[in-house]
């Protein structure tokens, strides 16, 4: 498993976990969901607080997702959806 890539470190494409402004692949909640905080936001906030300054490779993230699904098979479908969404988040063809 590759090491976590620190800011300025070498390596392939990286996923920024925190920083100024939202990541490029996220959209702010709109409509009836604007301003709501979901239970899952607590985990996301903890992730940001504890590891927000780190950068990781997508290969590292993929391995962590595999381990999580191995340990929690009931979450296979949601993790698959998240991984697919992240993989395709910048595809312009999906906007049609």
Secondary structure, DSSP 8 states (H G I E B T S, - for coil): ----B-TT---S-EEE-S-SS--TT-----GGGTT---HHHHHHHHHHHHHTT-EEEHHHHHHHHHHHHHH-GGGHHHHHHHHHHHHHTT-GGGG-
